[in-house]
Amino acid sequence: MDVKNLAVLMQLKNAMEMASPSPVPTPHVASEIPKSKTGWLEKTCRFCKAVKVWYKADWVNPPIMCDGCRNERKTRYKPGRGDTLYSETQVFRGGSPGGGKHK
């Protein structure tokens, strides 16, 4: 790289830095944990926003959702009929179609 090209690149870099200065990082302000006489704190569920969740102030990972929301998200299969065009659905185990049975 030539000295001339290097000087042009440095001027371009300086011009770009002057046009858009780097953002100033904001200092982190730690939020205070409210004091409780019993040691238990309450907050609302993050998902349903209706149920109160109780936790201790010294817990490392306090819960963010209530028991109802937690159980709803744990359930993988909900009983009942799904939306399908067919009268019934049957699941076959095994390999790919035409792959044959392997013994």
N, CA, C and O atoms as CSV, one atom per row, in Angstrom:
chain,resi,resn,atom,element,x,y,z
A,1,MET,N,N,0.845,-1.166,0.000
A,1,MET,CA,C,0.000,0.000,0.000
A,1,MET,C,C,0.891,1.230,0.000
A,1,MET,O,O,1.863,1.322,0.750
A,2,ASP,N,N,0.539,2.151,-0.846
A,2,ASP,CA,C,1.310,3.394,-0.952
A,2,ASP,C,C,1.064,4.289,0.257
A,2,ASP,O,O,0.073,4.153,0.974
A,3,VAL,N,N,1.990,5.195,0.449
A,3,VAL,CA,C,1.846,6.175,1.519
A,3,VAL,C,C,0.683,7.109,1.202
A,3,VAL,O,O,-0.043,7.548,2.094
A,4,LYS,N,N,0.522,7.403,-0.094
A,4,LYS,CA,C,-0.554,8.287,-0.521
A,4,LYS,C,C,-1.924,7.645,-0.231
A,4,LYS,O,O,-2.831,8.302,0.280
A,5,ASN,N,N,-2.055,6.354,-0.564
A,5,ASN,CA,C,-3.309,5.649,-0.303
A,5,ASN,C,C,-3.577,5.532,1.200
A,5,ASN,O,O,-4.721,5.642,1.642
A,6,LEU,N,N,-2.526,5.309,1.973
A,6,LEU,CA,C,-2.676,5.214,3.418
A,6,LEU,C,C,-3.168,6.537,4.004
A,6,LEU,O,O,-4.020,6.553,4.893
A,7,ALA,N,N,-2.627,7.640,3.500
A,7,ALA,CA,C,-3.057,8.957,3.979
A,7,ALA,C,C,-4.524,9.210,3.627
A,7,ALA,O,O,-5.269,9.769,4.431
A,8,VAL,N,N,-4.933,8.800,2.433
A,8,VAL,CA,C,-6.332,8.979,2.023
A,8,VAL,C,C,-7.245,8.127,2.901
A,8,VAL,O,O,-8.315,8.577,3.312
A,9,LEU,N,N,-6.822,6.905,3.187
A,9,LEU,CA,C,-7.623,6.037,4.045
A,9,LEU,C,C,-7.741,6.597,5.462
A,9,LEU,O,O,-8.809,6.523,6.070
A,10,MET,N,N,-6.666,7.149,5.984
A,10,MET,CA,C,-6.701,7.731,7.325
A,10,MET,C,C,-7.628,8.949,7.365
A,10,MET,O,O,-8.363,9.142,8.333
A,11,GLN,N,N,-7.590,9.779,6.296
A,11,GLN,CA,C,-8.489,10.931,6.239
A,11,GLN,C,C,-9.951,10.473,6.179
A,11,GLN,O,O,-10.822,11.054,6.827
A,12,LEU,N,N,-10.199,9.432,5.399
A,12,LEU,CA,C,-11.553,8.899,5.292
A,12,LEU,C,C,-12.035,8.354,6.636
A,12,LEU,O,O,-13.182,8.564,7.028
A,13,LYS,N,N,-11.152,7.658,7.328
A,13,LYS,CA,C,-11.509,7.113,8.639
A,13,LYS,C,C,-11.818,8.231,9.625
A,13,LYS,O,O,-12.799,8.149,10.364
A,14,ASN,N,N,-10.997,9.274,9.646
A,14,ASN,CA,C,-11.228,10.399,10.552
A,14,ASN,C,C,-12.533,11.115,10.223
A,14,ASN,O,O,-13.266,11.525,11.123
A,15,ALA,N,N,-12.824,11.263,8.927
A,15,ALA,CA,C,-14.065,11.922,8.522
A,15,ALA,C,C,-15.281,11.099,8.955
A,15,ALA,O,O,-16.291,11.661,9.380
A,16,MET,N,N,-15.189,9.775,8.848
A,16,MET,CA,C,-16.299,8.914,9.253
A,16,MET,C,C,-16.502,8.960,10.766
A,16,MET,O,O,-17.639,8.947,11.237
A,17,GLU,N,N,-15.422,9.014,11.522
A,17,GLU,CA,C,-15.537,9.091,12.978
A,17,GLU,C,C,-16.129,10.422,13.421
A,17,GLU,O,O,-16.871,10.476,14.401
A,18,MET,N,N,-15.807,11.491,12.710
A,18,MET,CA,C,-16.358,12.799,13.053
A,18,MET,C,C,-17.842,12.874,12.689
A,18,MET,O,O,-18.622,13.532,13.377
A,19,ALA,N,N,-18.228,12.194,11.600
A,19,ALA,CA,C,-19.625,12.232,11.160
A,19,ALA,C,C,-20.523,11.469,12.126
A,19,ALA,O,O,-21.622,11.925,12.439
A,20,SER,N,N,-20.074,10.334,12.592
A,20,SER,CA,C,-20.882,9.545,13.531
A,20,SER,C,C,-20.000,9.130,14.703
A,20,SER,O,O,-19.336,8.095,14.642
A,21,PRO,N,N,-19.990,9.922,15.761
A,21,PRO,CA,C,-19.157,9.569,16.916
A,21,PRO,C,C,-19.682,8.306,17.594
A,21,PRO,O,O,-20.872,7.994,17.533
A,22,SER,N,N,-18.786,7.608,18.225
A,22,SER,CA,C,-19.175,6.376,18.903
A,22,SER,C,C,-20.079,6.712,20.087
A,22,SER,O,O,-19.880,7.731,20.749
A,23,PRO,N,N,-21.056,5.877,20.353
A,23,PRO,CA,C,-21.975,6.167,21.454
A,23,PRO,C,C,-21.267,6.083,22.801
A,23,PRO,O,O,-20.383,5.254,23.014
A,24,VAL,N,N,-21.677,6.950,23.684
A,24,VAL,CA,C,-21.108,6.966,25.026
A,24,VAL,C,C,-21.857,5.927,25.853
A,24,VAL,O,O,-23.082,5.988,25.953
A,25,PRO,N,N,-21.146,4.981,26.444
A,25,PRO,CA,C,-21.842,3.959,27.231
A,25,PRO,C,C,-22.469,4.574,28.479
A,25,PRO,O,O,-21.847,5.377,29.174
A,26,THR,N,N,-23.694,4.184,28.742
A,26,THR,CA,C,-24.367,4.677,29.939
A,26,THR,C,C,-23.932,3.836,31.132
A,26,THR,O,O,-23.806,2.617,31.016
A,27,PRO,N,N,-23.705,4.459,32.252
A,27,PRO,CA,C,-23.277,3.686,33.424
A,27,PRO,C,C,-24.409,2.791,33.915
A,27,PRO,O,O,-25.582,3.162,33.858
A,28,HIS,N,N,-24.045,1.624,34.391
A,28,HIS,CA,C,-25.027,0.664,34.893
A,28,HIS,C,C,-25.451,1.057,36.299
A,28,HIS,O,O,-24.625,1.231,37.195
A,29,VAL,N,N,-26.741,1.189,36.465
A,29,VAL,CA,C,-27.283,1.512,37.780
A,29,VAL,C,C,-28.024,0.283,38.276
A,29,VAL,O,O,-29.024,-0.132,37.691
A,30,ALA,N,N,-27.531,-0.288,39.345
A,30,ALA,CA,C,-28.159,-1.484,39.901
A,30,ALA,C,C,-29.451,-1.087,40.606
A,30,ALA,O,O,-29.472,-0.179,41.437
A,31,SER,N,N,-30.525,-1.786,40.255
A,31,SER,CA,C,-31.805,-1.481,40.882
A,31,SER,C,C,-31.824,-2.044,42.307
A,31,SER,O,O,-31.311,-3.132,42.573
A,32,GLU,N,N,-32.414,-1.292,43.186
A,32,GLU,CA,C,-32.479,-1.731,44.579
A,32,GLU,C,C,-33.606,-2.736,44.755
A,32,GLU,O,O,-34.685,-2.586,44.181
A,33,ILE,N,N,-33.347,-3.751,45.548
A,33,ILE,CA,C,-34.367,-4.736,45.871
A,33,ILE,C,C,-35.178,-4.184,47.034
A,33,ILE,O,O,-34.609,-3.814,48.061
A,34,PRO,N,N,-36.499,-4.124,46.889
A,34,PRO,CA,C,-37.294,-3.580,47.996
A,34,PRO,C,C,-37.183,-4.445,49.245
A,34,PRO,O,O,-37.120,-5.672,49.167
A,35,LYS,N,N,-37.159,-3.794,50.374
A,35,LYS,CA,C,-37.034,-4.499,51.649
A,35,LYS,C,C,-38.401,-5.025,52.091
A,35,LYS,O,O,-39.430,-4.386,51.872
A,36,SER,N,N,-38.387,-6.178,52.705
A,36,SER,CA,C,-39.615,-6.777,53.205
A,36,SER,C,C,-39.372,-7.236,54.634
A,36,SER,O,O,-38.271,-7.660,54.983
A,37,LYS,N,N,-40.403,-7.148,55.451
A,37,LYS,CA,C,-40.258,-7.561,56.847
A,37,LYS,C,C,-40.154,-9.074,56.972
A,37,LYS,O,O,-39.447,-9.577,57.845
A,38,THR,N,N,-40.851,-9.800,56.111
A,38,THR,CA,C,-40.850,-11.260,56.189
A,38,THR,C,C,-39.750,-11.889,55.344
A,38,THR,O,O,-39.454,-13.071,55.517
A,39,GLY,N,N,-39.146,-11.146,54.449
A,39,GLY,CA,C,-38.111,-11.698,53.580
A,39,GLY,C,C,-38.645,-12.144,52.230
A,39,GLY,O,O,-37.860,-12.424,51.323
A,40,TRP,N,N,-39.963,-12.217,52.074
A,40,TRP,CA,C,-40.574,-12.620,50.810
A,40,TRP,C,C,-40.955,-11.382,50.013
A,40,TRP,O,O,-41.512,-10.429,50.557
A,41,LEU,N,N,-40.652,-11.404,48.726
A,41,LEU,CA,C,-41.004,-10.313,47.826
A,41,LEU,C,C,-42.029,-10.812,46.824
A,41,LEU,O,O,-42.114,-12.013,46.567
A,42,GLU,N,N,-42.803,-9.907,46.259
A,42,GLU,CA,C,-43.799,-10.315,45.277
A,42,GLU,C,C,-43.642,-9.495,44.000
A,42,GLU,O,O,-43.263,-8.324,44.032
A,43,LYS,N,N,-43.941,-10.140,42.884
A,43,LYS,CA,C,-43.997,-9.449,41.602
A,43,LYS,C,C,-45.026,-10.163,40.744
A,43,LYS,O,O,-45.424,-11.287,41.052
A,44,THR,N,N,-45.455,-9.520,39.677
A,44,THR,CA,C,-46.473,-10.127,38.823
A,44,THR,C,C,-45.819,-11.059,37.816
A,44,THR,O,O,-44.648,-10.909,37.467
A,45,CYS,N,N,-46.605,-12.020,37.361
A,45,CYS,CA,C,-46.140,-12.985,36.367
A,45,CYS,C,C,-45.830,-12.238,35.069
A,45,CYS,O,O,-46.589,-11.356,34.666
A,46,ARG,N,N,-44.742,-12.578,34.427
A,46,ARG,CA,C,-44.330,-11.890,33.212
A,46,ARG,C,C,-45.242,-12.207,32.027
A,46,ARG,O,O,-45.326,-11.417,31.087
A,47,PHE,N,N,-45.925,-13.353,32.060
A,47,PHE,CA,C,-46.713,-13.785,30.910
A,47,PHE,C,C,-48.188,-13.424,31.046
A,47,PHE,O,O,-48.760,-12.849,30.121
A,48,CYS,N,N,-48.817,-13.744,32.177
A,48,CYS,CA,C,-50.255,-13.464,32.311
A,48,CYS,C,C,-50.518,-12.124,32.990
A,48,CYS,O,O,-51.635,-11.614,32.907
A,49,LYS,N,N,-49.552,-11.555,33.642
A,49,LYS,CA,C,-49.629,-10.254,34.298
A,49,LYS,C,C,-50.753,-10.152,35.338
A,49,LYS,O,O,-51.145,-9.048,35.716
A,50,ALA,N,N,-51.267,-11.280,35.794
A,50,ALA,CA,C,-52.372,-11.244,36.745
A,50,ALA,C,C,-51.997,-11.847,38.088
A,50,ALA,O,O,-52.407,-11.334,39.129
A,51,VAL,N,N,-51.235,-12.911,38.085
A,51,VAL,CA,C,-50.940,-13.652,39.305
A,51,VAL,C,C,-49.650,-13.122,39.922
A,51,VAL,O,O,-48.693,-12.797,39.219
A,52,LYS,N,N,-49.645,-13.042,41.230
A,52,LYS,CA,C,-48.444,-12.617,41.947
A,52,LYS,C,C,-47.518,-13.808,42.153
A,52,LYS,O,O,-47.967,-14.907,42.476
A,53,VAL,N,N,-46.234,-13.582,41.967
A,53,VAL,CA,C,-45.215,-14.607,42.185
A,53,VAL,C,C,-44.404,-14.177,43.400
A,53,VAL,O,O,-43.914,-13.049,43.455
A,54,TRP,N,N,-44.265,-15.061,44.361
A,54,TRP,CA,C,-43.534,-14.763,45.590
A,54,TRP,C,C,-42.158,-15.401,45.531
A,54,TRP,O,O,-42.015,-16.542,45.091
A,55,TYR,N,N,-41.136,-14.659,45.977
A,55,TYR,CA,C,-39.776,-15.178,45.986
A,55,TYR,C,C,-38.982,-14.507,47.098
A,55,TYR,O,O,-39.346,-13.438,47.588
A,56,LYS,N,N,-37.888,-15.159,47.485
A,56,LYS,CA,C,-36.999,-14.616,48.518
A,56,LYS,C,C,-36.003,-13.655,47.876
A,56,LYS,O,O,-35.635,-13.826,46.714
A,57,ALA,N,N,-35.577,-12.667,48.612
A,57,ALA,CA,C,-34.662,-11.665,48.079
A,57,ALA,C,C,-33.284,-12.245,47.796
A,57,ALA,O,O,-32.573,-11.735,46.931
A,58,ASP,N,N,-32.889,-13.304,48.509
A,58,ASP,CA,C,-31.545,-13.844,48.335
A,58,ASP,C,C,-31.481,-14.953,47.289
A,58,ASP,O,O,-30.418,-15.546,47.106
A,59,TRP,N,N,-32.576,-15.255,46.600
A,59,TRP,CA,C,-32.549,-16.269,45.543
A,59,TRP,C,C,-31.773,-15.740,44.352
A,59,TRP,O,O,-31.922,-14.578,43.973
A,60,VAL,N,N,-30.940,-16.595,43.758
A,60,VAL,CA,C,-30.113,-16.182,42.627
A,60,VAL,C,C,-30.968,-15.981,41.377
A,60,VAL,O,O,-30.851,-14.955,40.707
A,61,ASN,N,N,-31.826,-16.948,41.056
A,61,ASN,CA,C,-32.700,-16.850,39.891
A,61,ASN,C,C,-34.156,-16.846,40.356
A,61,ASN,O,O,-34.763,-17.911,40.473
A,62,PRO,N,N,-34.720,-15.684,40.619
A,62,PRO,CA,C,-36.110,-15.665,41.058
A,62,PRO,C,C,-37.042,-16.065,39.914
A,62,PRO,O,O,-36.717,-15.835,38.750
A,63,PRO,N,N,-38.193,-16.661,40.229
A,63,PRO,CA,C,-39.110,-17.095,39.174
A,63,PRO,C,C,-39.700,-15.898,38.433
A,63,PRO,O,O,-39.868,-14.817,38.998
A,64,ILE,N,N,-40.012,-16.117,37.148
A,64,ILE,CA,C,-40.590,-15.041,36.346
A,64,ILE,C,C,-42.029,-15.337,35.950
A,64,ILE,O,O,-42.725,-14.450,35.456
A,65,MET,N,N,-42.493,-16.584,36.162
A,65,MET,CA,C,-43.860,-16.920,35.784
A,65,MET,C,C,-44.544,-17.700,36.894
A,65,MET,O,O,-43.898,-18.332,37.730
A,66,CYS,N,N,-45.864,-17.637,36.879
A,66,CYS,CA,C,-46.656,-18.319,37.902
A,66,CYS,C,C,-46.748,-19.810,37.583
A,66,CYS,O,O,-46.303,-20.259,36.526
A,67,ASP,N,N,-47.335,-20.574,38.514
A,67,ASP,CA,C,-47.449,-22.023,38.327
A,67,ASP,C,C,-48.323,-22.369,37.129
A,67,ASP,O,O,-48.020,-23.316,36.404
A,68,GLY,N,N,-49.396,-21.624,36.906
A,68,GLY,CA,C,-50.278,-21.903,35.775
A,68,GLY,C,C,-49.571,-21.726,34.442
A,68,GLY,O,O,-49.695,-22.573,33.558
A,69,CYS,N,N,-48.834,-20.640,34.288
A,69,CYS,CA,C,-48.099,-20.403,33.034
A,69,CYS,C,C,-46.992,-21.438,32.860
A,69,CYS,O,O,-46.737,-21.887,31.742
A,70,ARG,N,N,-46.333,-21.822,33.953
A,70,ARG,CA,C,-45.262,-22.813,33.873
A,70,ARG,C,C,-45.809,-24.161,33.418
A,70,ARG,O,O,-45.222,-24.808,32.551
A,71,ASN,N,N,-46.935,-24.592,34.001
A,71,ASN,CA,C,-47.532,-25.869,33.610
A,71,ASN,C,C,-48.046,-25.829,32.175
A,71,ASN,O,O,-47.967,-26.831,31.465
A,72,GLU,N,N,-48.567,-24.698,31.743
A,72,GLU,CA,C,-49.055,-24.570,30.370
A,72,GLU,C,C,-47.906,-24.685,29.371
A,72,GLU,O,O,-48.073,-25.276,28.304
A,73,ARG,N,N,-46.763,-24.136,29.701
A,73,ARG,CA,C,-45.625,-24.204,28.784
A,73,ARG,C,C,-44.920,-25.557,28.836
A,73,ARG,O,O,-44.239,-25.936,27.884
A,74,LYS,N,N,-45.078,-26.297,29.954
A,74,LYS,CA,C,-44.484,-27.629,30.052
A,74,LYS,C,C,-45.255,-28.652,29.240
A,74,LYS,O,O,-44.667,-29.613,28.744
A,75,THR,N,N,-46.575,-28.464,29.091
A,75,THR,CA,C,-47.426,-29.438,28.423
A,75,THR,C,C,-47.106,-29.454,26.938
A,75,THR,O,O,-47.280,-28.454,26.242
A,76,ARG,N,N,-46.634,-30.607,26.460
A,76,ARG,CA,C,-46.280,-30.717,25.046
A,76,ARG,C,C,-47.468,-31.135,24.200
A,76,ARG,O,O,-47.618,-30.678,23.066
A,77,TYR,N,N,-48.306,-31.994,24.739
A,77,TYR,CA,C,-49.452,-32.493,23.987
A,77,TYR,C,C,-50.712,-32.153,24.761
A,77,TYR,O,O,-50.851,-32.521,25.928
A,78,LYS,N,N,-51.610,-31.465,24.124
A,78,LYS,CA,C,-52.874,-31.139,24.761
A,78,LYS,C,C,-53.934,-32.084,24.220
A,78,LYS,O,O,-54.107,-32.171,23.004
A,79,PRO,N,N,-54.648,-32.793,25.083
A,79,PRO,CA,C,-55.641,-33.745,24.605
A,79,PRO,C,C,-56.769,-33.043,23.861
A,79,PRO,O,O,-57.125,-31.902,24.156
A,80,GLY,N,N,-57.313,-33.753,22.899
A,80,GLY,CA,C,-58.400,-33.205,22.103
A,80,GLY,C,C,-58.100,-33.384,20.625
A,80,GLY,O,O,-57.023,-33.840,20.242
A,81,ARG,N,N,-59.054,-33.024,19.821
A,81,ARG,CA,C,-58.881,-33.188,18.380
A,81,ARG,C,C,-58.204,-31.953,17.805
A,81,ARG,O,O,-58.506,-30.820,18.179
A,82,GLY,N,N,-57.292,-32.201,16.897
A,82,GLY,CA,C,-56.616,-31.110,16.229
A,82,GLY,C,C,-57.379,-30.681,14.989
A,82,GLY,O,O,-58.376,-31.304,14.622
A,83,ASP,N,N,-56.930,-29.648,14.358
A,83,ASP,CA,C,-57.544,-29.181,13.122
A,83,ASP,C,C,-56.983,-29.985,11.965
A,83,ASP,O,O,-55.836,-29.781,11.567
A,84,THR,N,N,-57.770,-30.888,11.424
A,84,THR,CA,C,-57.326,-31.706,10.307
A,84,THR,C,C,-58.499,-31.945,9.366
A,84,THR,O,O,-59.657,-31.881,9.782
A,85,LEU,N,N,-58.204,-32.218,8.111
A,85,LEU,CA,C,-59.238,-32.488,7.115
A,85,LEU,C,C,-59.643,-33.953,7.113
A,85,LEU,O,O,-60.659,-34.308,6.515
A,86,TYR,N,N,-58.873,-34.807,7.765
A,86,TYR,CA,C,-59.110,-36.244,7.730
A,86,TYR,C,C,-59.896,-36.685,8.960
A,86,TYR,O,O,-59.884,-36.016,9.994
A,87,SER,N,N,-60.584,-37.831,8.831
A,87,SER,CA,C,-61.399,-38.306,9.948
A,87,SER,C,C,-60.533,-38.818,11.089
A,87,SER,O,O,-60.856,-38.594,12.255
A,88,GLU,N,N,-59.450,-39.494,10.774
A,88,GLU,CA,C,-58.538,-39.934,11.828
A,88,GLU,C,C,-57.126,-40.010,11.262
A,88,GLU,O,O,-56.928,-40.140,10.054
A,89,THR,N,N,-56.171,-39.929,12.140
A,89,THR,CA,C,-54.769,-39.922,11.741
A,89,THR,C,C,-54.082,-41.098,12.388
A,89,THR,O,O,-54.309,-41.379,13.565
A,90,GLN,N,N,-53.239,-41.798,11.633
A,90,GLN,CA,C,-52.504,-42.932,12.166
A,90,GLN,C,C,-51.024,-42.700,11.899
A,90,GLN,O,O,-50.638,-42.322,10.793
A,91,VAL,N,N,-50.202,-42.923,12.909
A,91,VAL,CA,C,-48.766,-42.711,12.797
A,91,VAL,C,C,-48.093,-44.064,12.727
A,91,VAL,O,O,-48.289,-44.903,13.606
A,92,PHE,N,N,-47.297,-44.287,11.686
A,92,PHE,CA,C,-46.568,-45.535,11.517
A,92,PHE,C,C,-45.131,-45.323,11.939
A,92,PHE,O,O,-44.520,-44.303,11.619
A,93,ARG,N,N,-44.600,-46.287,12.652
A,93,ARG,CA,C,-43.192,-46.192,13.019
A,93,ARG,C,C,-42.371,-46.923,11.973
A,93,ARG,O,O,-42.884,-47.787,11.263
A,94,GLY,N,N,-41.128,-46.585,11.882
A,94,GLY,CA,C,-40.267,-47.246,10.917
A,94,GLY,C,C,-39.469,-46.219,10.136
A,94,GLY,O,O,-39.363,-45.056,10.526
A,95,GLY,N,N,-38.924,-46.663,9.051
A,95,GLY,CA,C,-38.042,-45.811,8.263
A,95,GLY,C,C,-38.789,-45.007,7.219
A,95,GLY,O,O,-39.965,-44.680,7.376
A,96,SER,N,N,-38.086,-44.706,6.171
A,96,SER,CA,C,-38.657,-43.903,5.101
A,96,SER,C,C,-39.544,-44.767,4.212
A,96,SER,O,O,-39.404,-45.990,4.215
A,97,PRO,N,N,-40.450,-44.163,3.457
A,97,PRO,CA,C,-41.289,-44.946,2.556
A,97,PRO,C,C,-40.444,-45.654,1.501
A,97,PRO,O,O,-39.579,-45.047,0.868
A,98,GLY,N,N,-40.706,-46.937,1.324
A,98,GLY,CA,C,-39.938,-47.705,0.347
A,98,GLY,C,C,-38.617,-48.198,0.885
A,98,GLY,O,O,-37.871,-48.870,0.173
A,99,GLY,N,N,-38.315,-47.881,2.114
A,99,GLY,CA,C,-37.041,-48.298,2.690
A,99,GLY,C,C,-37.043,-49.748,3.127
A,99,GLY,O,O,-35.978,-50.337,3.315
A,100,GLY,N,N,-38.221,-50.335,3.293
A,100,GLY,CA,C,-38.314,-51.726,3.716
A,100,GLY,C,C,-38.087,-51.875,5.204
A,100,GLY,O,O,-37.662,-50.940,5.882
A,101,LYS,N,N,-38.373,-53.049,5.693
A,101,LYS,CA,C,-38.184,-53.340,7.116
A,101,LYS,C,C,-36.754,-53.815,7.333
A,101,LYS,O,O,-36.254,-54.655,6.585
A,102,HIS,N,N,-36.123,-53.298,8.319
A,102,HIS,CA,C,-34.771,-53.742,8.674
A,102,HIS,C,C,-34.874,-54.613,9.907
A,102,HIS,O,O,-35.491,-54.231,10.901
A,103,LYS,N,N,-34.274,-55.772,9.841
A,103,LYS,CA,C,-34.335,-56.689,10.982
A,103,LYS,C,C,-32.994,-56.800,11.654
A,103,LYS,O,O,-32.854,-57.529,12.635
